[in-house]
Amino acid sequence: MKKKILITGATDGIGLETARRLYAVGHTLLLHGRNREKLAAVEGELADSDSAGQIYTYTADLSRLAEVKQLAESIARAHDQLDVIINNAGVLKAPDTVTRDGLDVRFAVNTVAPYLLTQRLLPILAPDARIVNLSSAAQSPVELDALVGKKRFMDDMAAYAQSKLALTMWTKALAEADSSSGHIIVAVNPGSLLGSKMVKEGFGIAG
Ligand SMILES: NC(=O)c1ccc[n+]([C@@H]2O[C@H](COP(=O)([O-])OP(=O)(O)OC[C@H]3O[C@@H](n4cnc5c(N)ncnc54)[C@H](OP(=O)(O)O)[C@@H]3O)[C@@H](O)[C@H]2O)c1
């Protein structure tokens, strides 16, 4: 059955490849990106391919919580029902590690943004919807001071690993809280050191 699927961070790496594959088999995609030009290029590429699906695009910088809320509102206004949310957008290194909201950018984009987006889209999820959160093998205990922006990180990987365990933890908590629904809510590790932009920037490894 054809699904309506939201993919965040669909402009590069794993999100882009996922979009290509899901669109090729006829699913309708809500593609999110932060960069309008990259998003338009992805839309153009997919629209040129043969598919029975439709494409909707949404721009938002997920390091800004106000934009995350606007994104959720725009999606909920335009769509009665969503079948799948793939919270894929993620960051390891960034030029500015502290966001406008005073959070570490890894916690903002990798942990808080997908939580806010998911919470706000729960009302339009199909009864058998899936939520797939891209976590990582990199996981380390979460320092609450760092999560709320009171402690700063000197090490990108430490911030990333904490943000991914925090994502995994809220995924599990939401799955338990939502267990009476037919939803399936999971955190997945897509593999390690897949040669995407993040891995090239972080480790100098090309795909
Ligand atoms: N690659 C791996 O080996 C690996 C391993 C474990 C987990 N993961 C996870 O898999 C997911 C995808 O990673 P990837 O390797 O495909 O990374 P990537 O190639 O760097 O792609 C990341 C995507 O997230 C978007 N993004 C980053 N910061 C954003 C922000 N502030 N607002 C909105 N969008 C933002 C990027 O947008 P732009 O195109 O504008 O940059 C891009 O579309 C991430 O959650 C990552 O942590 C990856």
The ligand as a MOL file (V3000), in Angstrom:
LIG
                    3D

  0  0  0     0  0            999 V3000
M  V30 BEGIN CTAB
M  V30 COUNTS 48 52 0 0 0
M  V30 BEGIN ATOM
M  V30 1 N 26.5130 8.3670 8.1030 0
M  V30 2 C 26.6450 7.5170 9.1490 0
M  V30 3 O 27.5640 6.6600 9.1720 0
M  V30 4 C 25.6720 7.5670 10.2900 0
M  V30 5 C 25.8410 6.6460 11.3440 0
M  V30 6 C 24.9490 6.6600 12.4070 0
M  V30 7 C 23.8920 7.5670 12.4060 0
M  V30 8 N 23.7410 8.4620 11.3870 0 CHG=1
M  V30 9 C 22.6200 9.4010 11.4590 0
M  V30 10 O 21.8990 9.3510 10.2360 0
M  V30 11 C 21.2860 10.6240 9.9780 0
M  V30 12 C 21.6680 11.1030 8.5900 0
M  V30 13 O 23.0700 11.3020 8.5700 0
M  V30 14 P 23.9160 11.4340 7.2320 0
M  V30 15 O 25.1510 10.6520 7.4530 0
M  V30 16 O 23.0740 11.1630 6.0290 0 CHG=-1
M  V30 17 O 24.3140 12.9990 7.3270 0
M  V30 18 P 24.3990 14.1390 6.2230 0
M  V30 19 O 24.8040 13.5770 4.9080 0
M  V30 20 O 25.2480 15.1990 6.8440 0
M  V30 21 O 22.8840 14.6390 6.0870 0
M  V30 22 C 22.2640 15.2410 7.1760 0
M  V30 23 C 20.9460 15.8480 6.7560 0
M  V30 24 O 20.4360 16.6000 7.8790 0
M  V30 25 C 20.2440 17.9520 7.4850 0
M  V30 26 N 20.4900 18.8950 8.5810 0
M  V30 27 C 21.6260 19.0740 9.2880 0
M  V30 28 N 21.4830 20.0910 10.1520 0
M  V30 29 C 20.2320 20.5690 9.9850 0
M  V30 30 C 19.4990 21.6330 10.5620 0
M  V30 31 N 20.0190 22.4610 11.4730 0
M  V30 32 N 18.2280 21.8420 10.1460 0
M  V30 33 C 17.6770 21.0560 9.2080 0
M  V30 34 N 18.3260 20.0500 8.5930 0
M  V30 35 C 19.5860 19.8100 8.9870 0
M  V30 36 C 21.2490 18.1710 6.3530 0
M  V30 37 O 20.9040 19.3230 5.5960 0
M  V30 38 P 21.9490 19.9490 4.5150 0
M  V30 39 O 21.8220 19.0960 3.2880 0
M  V30 40 O 21.4700 21.3410 4.3390 0
M  V30 41 O 23.3190 19.8740 5.1330 0
M  V30 42 C 21.0930 16.8530 5.6060 0
M  V30 43 O 19.9350 16.8620 4.8200 0
M  V30 44 C 21.7730 11.5610 11.0970 0
M  V30 45 O 20.8000 11.6530 12.1080 0
M  V30 46 C 23.0220 10.8710 11.6070 0
M  V30 47 O 23.3090 11.2190 12.9370 0
M  V30 48 C 24.6060 8.4890 10.3290 0
M  V30 END ATOM
M  V30 BEGIN BOND
M  V30 1 1 1 2
M  V30 2 2 2 3
M  V30 3 1 2 4
M  V30 4 1 4 5
M  V30 5 2 4 48
M  V30 6 2 5 6
M  V30 7 1 6 7
M  V30 8 2 7 8
M  V30 9 1 8 9
M  V30 10 1 8 48
M  V30 11 1 9 10
M  V30 12 1 9 46
M  V30 13 1 10 11
M  V30 14 1 11 12
M  V30 15 1 11 44
M  V30 16 1 12 13
M  V30 17 1 13 14
M  V30 18 2 14 15
M  V30 19 1 14 16
M  V30 20 1 14 17
M  V30 21 1 17 18
M  V30 22 2 18 19
M  V30 23 1 18 20
M  V30 24 1 18 21
M  V30 25 1 21 22
M  V30 26 1 22 23
M  V30 27 1 23 24
M  V30 28 1 23 42
M  V30 29 1 24 25
M  V30 30 1 25 26
M  V30 31 1 25 36
M  V30 32 1 26 27
M  V30 33 1 26 35
M  V30 34 2 27 28
M  V30 35 1 28 29
M  V30 36 1 29 30
M  V30 37 2 29 35
M  V30 38 1 30 31
M  V30 39 2 30 32
M  V30 40 1 32 33
M  V30 41 2 33 34
M  V30 42 1 34 35
M  V30 43 1 36 37
M  V30 44 1 36 42
M  V30 45 1 37 38
M  V30 46 2 38 39
M  V30 47 1 38 40
M  V30 48 1 38 41
M  V30 49 1 42 43
M  V30 50 1 44 45
M  V30 51 1 44 46
M  V30 52 1 46 47
M  V30 END BOND
M  V30 END CTAB
M  END
